[in-house]
Amino acid sequence: MPRPTDPNQHRDDIYGDLKAEPAENPAIPAATVVLVRDTDGGPEVLMLKKSSKIAFGGMWVFPGGRVDDEDYPADRDLETAARTAASREAQEEAGVRARPDDFVWFAHWTPPASTPRRYATWFFAAHAQAVGTVEVDGGEILEHTWISPAGALERHRAREIDLAPPTWVTLYHLSNYSPSAAVLEHFRERESRVYETRPAKRHDGVRVAMWRGDAGYDGWDADAKGDRHRLLMAAEGFEFEHAEGDY
């Protein structure tokens, strides 16, 4: 995907030109599943590197993709379709079989209209204890790795890998829990989070992605004083600001 040219903008800031008028750009339903396994060093998640020739190219992601018409049940229930899509994509992208009924829905992300390619994405999590050998196709998906959430964040900080903001925030949440059972129990116990992203620029030029609960959210004002629920996307790295209990 095209990289930002603004020197104050992080290379993984996917949210487009904030000065542009919002386009008629409906978000496409999509779904992803975070597969978690335990190791002696703590939980690890399966991540895949996308080809540079497709949407979010070059970025590391969880298995997933758009919801196809064939994923919908007879009653057209979107959550059921999203679970089916996430399971199907895990099989297609990584050769991994994952049961949709085992998935824990923990978040839904919708990017702003300024985003060049918009996907409204359901995020699920599941144990990966039955996963065998991961096999990527070498076309849309180039590589795979099992990695600790904290390790992925550290590699991103060192500019060794690229992560979209929703992936980064998910890894941040995951890094706070161990073992994998604690990760899934945490997601089961709390209400699923809805992230409708509102990006804005601070007075110092740093771009900020805000979510409900942030003082600047309603007014799209990155300089507003008060509560914080935002991701700072400075060129040198991401930083998550939030209230206690937001994760």
Phi, psi and omega in degrees: 000154181299141180263149179299148177257346178289123182296341178273357186257134179292144183298338181258014173285108189265005197270007169078191184277111183292342181277344182288148175293140178304131182267161171286090192223071185299141180284138181269128177299136180213171181207150178217155178231130176269109180268122187244135175228161179261143173225173178300333181268005180113182183295146172232153177240152177275125178233147183237143177261123182279148174296148180291350184270358182236176181305137182059035183301139179085349181273155173267132187222172168271158178303135180167178180174190184290155176276121179269160179304324182291346181280343184281138173283179183300326182273004176062027179293124187289321180297317177300317179297320180295319177298316179297318180296316180297319178294316180298317181293323177299322178290315184290320185275329188227002181068025184255130176266124180222130184280124180303326182292342180273352185287142173253117178281123183235346181199159172221129185243130174234121179280164179288168181296341180287348181288127184302317179236111189257125174234124174270107197246129171278132177250123177242162174226151180201154172295147178246027187294335182262004182289131177267222180289131177276130180231115178262158188276347181074003178253276176290325180246125186263324185215166171219160175204149166262128187212147175289146177305317179295323179294322178295318179296322179294319178294326176293318180299325180276003180063031177271336178221159178251136180225132173289153182310315179299323178293317180299312181296320177299314178298323177300312178299313183299327184294349182267002185225145178199143357283195183298328178298324178291326177299309183291323178296320177301313181292326178293324187282335183256159177290142178301139183267138177250120181249104173254098193289134173235106180272148176206170181246133176286167181300334181270006177094352180285130177276144187228132172260122184246150177229165184308136186108344176274141182300332182266001189296308185297324182263007183051043187242101183291345181262002181298140178275146175131209186299153183237132168209083191205161173244120174278128184245054178293155183302329183277351178156162178276150174215127183264124176246127185203164175279157176302133180093358179287351177223000000 
